[in-house]
Amino acid sequence: MIIRLYVPADLDGLIRLFRDSVRRIAIRDYTEDQVKAWAPDAVDRQSWATRRASRPTWVAEVDGEIAGFTDLEPDGHVDMMYVHSDHQGRGVAGALLRQVEAEAARLGLDRLYTEASITARPFFERKGFRVIAPQTVSLRGQDFANYRMEKRLG
Ligand SMILES: CC(C)(COP(=O)(O)OP(=O)(O)OC[C@H]1O[C@@H](n2cnc3c(N)ncnc32)[C@H](O)[C@@H]1OP(=O)(O)O)[C@@H](O)C(=O)NCCC(=O)NCCS
């Protein structure tokens, strides 16, 4: 596995992986209607491109294929952490988070935080995050339970 920075040519692969991960993996914890609202058939490609360009995004590659991706905003927010359904449970997200933590240390951040899905909560807990509060967020007409989580660094 290699971890590298995102390049614009990755965009469609990331969107496909995001849809696969939500619809095949997060479906364990959310309804069909919820996963379709979370990862719709048609995403706003331009807004995805703008967001990816606005912050460091890292891609995990296994045998030349994109297996997962993550990102880091300047205030320590981890917005995205998605692993393809064919690459679950093999340390892909762990490797991506190590990259995020290395960058956070370089930037001198004192914490990371995220809004973890029910599906991702055990992963983040395993990696030292704690739940600050459960919450409900609304997206495209659906309500989602997730968890505000943080990890203190240093
Ligand atoms: C959550 C997710 C990113 C984890 O990715 P992954 O590559 O399978 O995770 P890893 O293999 O790197 O796991 C790292 C550690 O977390 C643990 N872990 C991961 N998922 C777990 C789970 N569901 N339950 C318990 N432990 C879990 C692993 O056992 C591993 O422990 P170790 O370091 O002691 O070996 C992945 O399941 C996913 O893409 N889920 C769907 C999308 C999603 O909900 N993303 C989050 C949006 S906020």
The ligand as a Gaussian input file, in Angstrom:
#p B3LYP/6-31G(d) Opt

LIG

0 1
 C      -14.546000       3.050000       9.106000
 C      -13.619000       2.637000       7.976000
 C      -13.025000       3.902000       7.343000
 C      -12.480000       1.787000       8.573000
 O      -11.570000       1.452000       7.520000
 P      -10.637000       0.133000       7.551000
 O       -9.564000       0.314000       6.536000
 O      -11.491000      -1.084000       7.443000
 O       -9.998000       0.220000       9.012000
 P       -8.580000      -0.432000       9.456000
 O       -8.476000      -1.787000       8.843000
 O       -7.475000       0.528000       9.183000
 O       -8.801000      -0.562000      11.015000
 C       -7.943000       0.066000      11.973000
 C       -8.287000      -0.426000      13.358000
 O       -9.646000      -0.104000      13.680000
 C      -10.351000      -1.296000      14.010000
 N      -11.695000      -1.251000      13.418000
 C      -12.047000      -0.800000      12.196000
 N      -13.365000      -0.949000      11.995000
 C      -13.847000      -1.502000      13.129000
 C      -15.151000      -1.910000      13.555000
 N      -16.221000      -1.749000      12.782000
 N      -15.273000      -2.465000      14.780000
 C      -14.219000      -2.628000      15.587000
 N      -12.939000      -2.259000      15.240000
 C      -12.785000      -1.706000      14.037000
 C       -9.578000      -2.425000      13.367000
 O       -9.767000      -3.646000      14.034000
 C       -8.152000      -1.948000      13.469000
 O       -7.623000      -2.234000      14.741000
 P       -6.010000      -2.481000      14.909000
 O       -5.338000      -1.168000      14.530000
 O       -5.854000      -2.827000      16.335000
 O       -5.663000      -3.596000      13.982000
 C      -14.352000       1.798000       6.913000
 O      -15.054000       0.739000       7.541000
 C      -15.340000       2.551000       6.033000
 O      -14.983000       3.029000       4.968000
 N      -16.640000       2.617000       6.447000
 C      -17.734000       3.140000       5.628000
 C      -17.637000       4.615000       5.379000
 C      -17.745000       5.442000       6.607000
 O      -18.657000       5.299000       7.415000
 N      -16.772000       6.356000       6.723000
 C      -16.706000       7.280000       7.803000
 C      -17.474000       8.500000       7.502000
 S      -17.427000       9.535000       8.937000

